[in-house]
């Protein structure tokens, strides 16, 4: 029996606008590299509406194989963009 890798979903939601962007990574190990993680989050941010500057942000990583997810809430866009967050 073979099992298909469904990957991991990285999702970013603007709490004020309730709009969400997400991307599936079949090889999520790339997110362990801080620079790659920052680029992935910035890519999701760029797809949110321009009035995204205010409000909380919810960053979620979900294992699509078993449904387990980890969430982190950021109080502002500046907190989300903090380079130390990616480490």
Secondary structure, DSSP 8 states (H G I E B T S, - for coil): -------EEEEEEETTTTEEEEEEESSGGGGGSHHHHHHHHHHHHHTS-TT-SSS-EEEEEEETTT--EEEEEESSHHHHH-GGGG-
